[in-house]
Amino acid sequence: MELPQVEKPEKKVKKKPKLNNASQIQNPNVSGMNSQVKKKNPRPGIYVIIHQVKDHVARSHFKVACALFEESQIILDERGRQCVFNTSIHNPLDLQNKEMRLATQPVPSGYNDISNKAQGMDIIYHEDHLFLRDIPLMLKTQKIRRDIYLNLQVLEKPEPVNVQTTDTTISYRAQEESANFGGMEFKLYGWYLIKLNTSEGRILTGKFCRQLFNPPLRKPPLDEEKVTKMDSEIEFTVQEYEFDDKDLDNLERRIRVVKRQLKKEEEERKKKQAEEEKDRDIAIDNAPYIPNTKPQYTDKTFEKGFGVDFYIDGARFLPDNVTVVKVVFTLVNQDYEILKQPEAGVPDLDSMTFSPMFSFRTEIRMDRIDPTALALIAIETVDKSSNESRIVGYSAINLFIDRYSKQQPSESTQQVIDKNCAIF
């Protein structure tokens, strides 16, 4: 809610500084105050927007962390809190809740969600934060001159195994997306360090797009000859922002609200986890076919630059003469020309002989994937009666369906959508 403008005709009202980019992003939510209300004892803080990470396809939970440093020490704001900020989490496995964020719509500080933010090869955030510390005054009062740095860390969790991406009853194990990452820590994917103060004691402002550095982290001052750069880039904005004591109070209130929300979410998570422990392994349905009435696709065009991940979770009711088995995956087009060379996978060691579980996953990454692409799956075994290799059976699944008819494409030029939510 915006406060009414204070009428003081004899004095000019200071406005929030404009960003140095074409989109002219403005976000009045960051301070909770109208930018036209005159502030008491204003000081220049730092306003940071994390726009996106470019040229990277995340395999697991993914976020960006940033912090202000005085050389190697984290700076504290005027209430003694560390000047650090974490974006919300990008979940590439959430195929049903995919976001489309615009460069003119930055997300307010405190936005705490887990969703799919990928757009092609980029991960879009547009999330902002205020660091409420008078940096120019800090530089003036230093006894020993130390530079101020903004440290950006791009963090990713290890790739999960045997992922189920929907809650449909066809899953062999009760898993939701958050459970795939339980207990695993974020690891450093890439980082960047930028010096914020100029030689005159001013703050370096603007919109930046910089190549990330490969791990490990290095302490400032940074010698770029001793670090290697990645192909991935991070895009961010740094601006000055006038704040006062009311902004500090608003931030404290938001922190209390977020803490209460996190505590409630943690209690709900523990309750749900306790319920799931009771039926961690769901019994396999003895019926020959498991009904699945949910749509096995999202009605979005498969775009250039996208890839497909193909999982094989298990086989059911194999014949009595099987021993050890393996699955063989081959990708072909409508003319049975091989698009991807065969790949094989063996069952998990603790799975059952006649209904084995697999942790098979293959990536399909091409400049252009043929719309008629067909996944051929063969199950092979060593026959118990003859000790010879035999094929148990075949299965075939089309990767795409026609944009309009919702049938398997018959031509390589058809516009298609990905069956990217499918479990069969």
N, C-alpha and C positions, 0 to 999 in steps of 0.2 A: 504494500500500500504506500502510495506517495504522500508525503506531507505537503501542506499548502505552502506556496512560495512566500517567503518573508518579504514584506514591502518596506524597503529602505531606498527611496528614490535617490538619495544623495550619494550612495555608495554603490560601486560596481560589484556585482556578485561573481565570485570565481566559479568557473565551471570545471567539470571533470575533463582532464586533458584528452584530446582525440588521439586515436591510434594512428601510427604511420603506415596504414595500408588501405587498400581501396575499399575494403568492406566496412571500415569505420565501426568496429564492434564497440558497442556500449552495453554495459550490464549494471543497472542500478541496484541489482540484488546483492552485490558483493558486500556492501556496507550497511544495507538496510536503511539508508538515508537517501533523500532526494539530493541529487548532485547540485541543485541550485540553493539549498539551504546553507546559510553561512555557518561555518564551523568555528568553534571556539578553540583558540590555540592550535591551529592546523599545523601538521608536520608532514613532510613528504615520505610516504611509504612506497612499497614496490608492488605493482599489480602484474601478475604473471598469468598468461593463458597458454595451456598446452593444446595445440591445435591437432596434430596428428603425428603418427609414425609412418613413414612412407617406405614402400618396397620391402615389406616383410609379411609373411603369412604365419601367424602364430599357431602353435600346435597345442597350446594349453592356455590356462589363465594368464593374463598379460596386463601389465599396468605400467605407469610412469610415476616415478618419485622425484621430487625436486626439493632442494634445500639451499639456504643462504649460508655461506661460509666466510669467516674472517681468517684467511689463509686456511688452516686445517681445522679450525674450531667452528662448530655450528653456532650461528648467531641466535640470541634470544630476543623476543619482542619485548615491548615495554611492560608486559605483565609477567615476564619470566618464562614464557612458553617458547619452545624451539620453533624456529622458522622453517618448518618442513611441511610438505604437502604431497598427498598421494591421490592420483586420479582414481576414478571408479575402475572396475575390472572388466576387461574384454574377455568374453568367453566364446571362443570360436566354435565350440560344440553345440551352442544354443542356436539351432537352425530355425526355430519357430518364433523367436523374439529378436529379429534382426532390426537394428536401428538405422535410420537415415538422418544424419545430422548435417546441418548447413553451416557454412562458415559465418553467417550473420546471426547465428543463434548460440552464443556461448552458454554453457551449462553453469548454474550458480555453484559457488563453493559449498561443500557439504553434500553434494549430489552423490549418493552412495548406492549404486546398483551394480548388478552383474548381468551383462547382456552382450550380444554379438554386435560389435561396432565396425566390423570389417566392410570395406567397400573396395572390391577388387583386391589389389596388393597393398592397400593402405588401411590403417586402423585409425578411425576418426574419433577424437575426444571433444575438442573445443570446451575444455573445462578450465575454470579460472580460480585464482586464490590471491588474497591480499596478505602481504608480509608487513605487519604494523610495527615498523622500526625506522626511526629517522636516520637513514644511512649517511646523508651528507654531514649531519651533526656528529655522528659516530666517527667519521673520517677526520673531522676537524679536531676532535678531542683525543685522538690517539696519541699516546706517548711514544710508541714505536710504530712507524708507518707499516700497515698491513693492508693488502688489497682485499676487495670483496668479490666473491665468486658465486655464481649460480651453478650448482651441480645438478645435472639431470641424469637419472639412472632409469634405464628401460629394463624391466624385470619380467621374467617368465617362469612358470612352473614346469617341472618335467612333464613330458608327454605321457598321458595316461594309457593304460593297457586295458583292452577288453571293454571299451566304452559303450554304454547304451545311451542313445541320445533322445529317447522318448520314454514315457511311462506306460507304454502299451504292454498288455499281458503276454506278449510273445517273448519278452526278455527272459533269459534263463536265470539271471540273478537280479535281485532287487537293488537297483542302483539309480540314483538320480545324478544330475551333472555335478552337483557340489560334492557328492560322495567320492567321485573319481579323484579328487584332489586332497582328500583329508590327510593331514599330517605331512604333506609335502611342502617344502619351503620354496619361496621364490628365489630364482637364481639370476645373476646379472647377465643379461643378453648383450647390452651395449650401454655406452655412457657418453656424456659430453660435459665439458667445463667451459664456462664463459666468464671472463673478467668483467664486472659490472661498473667499476669506477674508472673515470678518466683521470689523467694527470692533474686536472684542475679540481678534482673532488666531486665531479658531477656523475650522475647515473647514466650509463649507456642504455638508450631506449630504442625500440623499433621492433619490427617483425623479422625473425631469423629462420633460415632453413639450413641446417648443418648436418654433415655426415657424422654418424656415430663412431665412437672409438671402440675397438675390441677390448674385452677385459684383459688384464685386471685394472682396477681403479688406480690412479696415480695422484699423489698429493700435489697441490699447486705450490709454486708456479709450474706450469706445464710446458715441457719441451716436446712439441708435436713431432719432432724427428724420432722420438723414442716410443711413439704409439702408432698403431696401424689403424687405418680407417676402414669402415664397413661400407657396403653398398647402401644399407638402410640409412634413412635420414630422419631427423626430428624437426618439426616445425613448431615454433613457439614465439610468443610476444612478451616483451618487457616494457612496462610503462611506469611513470611516477603517478602516485595517487595521494591526494591530500586526505589525511585522517585526523581524528581527534579522539577524545576520551569516550565519546558515545560509540564510535566504531569499535573500540576495545571492549566496551560493555556488550555490544551486540554480538561480537565474536564469542565472548564467554557464554552468553546465553545459548548460541548455536552449539557450542561444544557440549554444554549440559544436555541439550536435546538429543544430540547425536549419541552421547554416552548412554542415555536412557534407552534410545532406540536399539543400539547395539546389544545392550544387556537383555532387552526383551527378545531380540532375534536369537541370541545365544541360548536363552532358556527354551525357546521354541525348537531350536535345532537339536538341543540335547534331548528334549522330549520326543521328537520325531526319530532321532537316532536310536533311542531306547526301544521304540515301537518296532523299528526296522530290524533290530537285533533278533527279535523273536522269529522273524521269517526271512533271514538273510538269504537263504537258498530256497528259491521257489521250486516246488516239485514240478517235474515235467508232465505236462498234460498227456494222458494216455490216448486221447482221441487222435485219429490219423491226421486231422487238419485242425489248426487253431484258427478260429474266426478272427478276422481283423477288418473292421468296417471303417477305420479312420483313413482319410485321404493320405496317400503315400507320396505327396509332392506339395510344394508351395508354388503358387501361381505367379512366379517371377521368371523373367527371361534369363537364361544362362548366358552370362556376359563373357567377353574376351578377357583373359587374365585369370578367370576362375579355374579352380581345379576340383577334382573329385577324390575323396577318400573312400575306399571300399573295405568293409569289414566282413569277416566270416566268423560268426559266433559259435556255431555248433552244428552237429548232425544228429538226427534222431532215428531210432529204431533200425539200426543197421542189421543185416542178416547174421545168423549164428556162426557163419564160417569166416567172419572177419577176425583179424588179429590187430596188428598195428595199422593205422590208417594215416593218410595224408590228403590234403585238399590241394588241387592245382587250379590256379586262376589264370585265365587267358583273355585278353581283350581283342575282339575282332570287329570288323564292320559287316555290313549286310552281304558283302561278297565273300565273307570269311577270310579276308586278308588280315593278317595279324597287326594290330595297332600297338600292342604292348606284349613283350615276351613273357612266356609263362613263368609264374612264381608259385612256389609250394610252401605249405605250412603244416606242421604236425600238431596234435592235440596237446592241451595242458596235461602235465604228468599226473595230476590228481583227478582227472575226469574219467568217466565210465567208458568201457570198451564199446558198448553198443549205442551209446548216446554221448559221444565225445564232445568236449568243449574246446574251442580254438581261441587263440588271441591273434588271429591273422589280420593284418592291415596292409594295404598297398596304396600308394599315392599315384594318381593319374594326373600328370602335369605336362601339358602340351601347348604349343602356340594356338592350336585349334583342335578341339576334340570332335571327331566325326559325329554328327547327330544320330547316325544309325548304329553307334557303338553298342556292342553286345558283350556282356560279361559271361564267359563260359566257365563253369565250375565243374570239376571232375573229382570224385572221391575214389582214391585208389587204396588197395590193401594187399597184404600177403595172405592168400587163401589158406585157411587152416588145413584143408584136406590135401592140397597139392604142394604147399610151400612155394607157390608161384605168384607173381604179381598179377593182380586182376583189377579191373575197374568195377566199382560197386554201382556207380550211376553218374548221370550228368544232370546239370541244371543250367538254365540260361536266363539272364535278366537284362532287359534293355536299360541303359543308363538314362535315356531321355524319352520324353513324350512330346508330341506336337503341341505347339502353343495353343492351337484352337480346337483340334479334334480330340486331343488328349489320348491319342493312339501312338503306337511306336512309329517313328519317322521312317519313311521309305526312300527319302532322297537326302543327299548330303548338304543341301542348301536350305532345308526347312528351318524355320524359327522354332526353337525348342525351349522347354523348361526342364530343370534338373529334378529328378526324383530324389532330392537330397534329404528328405526326411524318412526315407523308406526303410522299413524292416520287414523282411519276408521269411 
